[in-house]
Amino acid sequence: MKHVCSEWIMFIDAGVKVSSGTIKRALYQSIEQGVDLLSLAPRIKCDCLTEWMVQPIIAI
């Protein structure tokens, strides 16, 4: 079993695409505000009618 030796741990879903600079900005904001936990909400991309009907409900 491996142990994590870091002040920060990031969990991200396999299907998530992160925009350039997002992680850097999130880390900076966390340090500046002295937060212990920061949770980001993704922008949902819907490509068809079925996704438009289901995904926004899941995100709530």
Buried (B, 14 or more C-beta within 10 A) or exposed (E): EEEEEEEEEEEEEEEEEEEEEEBEEBBEEBEEEEEEEEEBEEEEEEEEEEEEEEEEEEEE
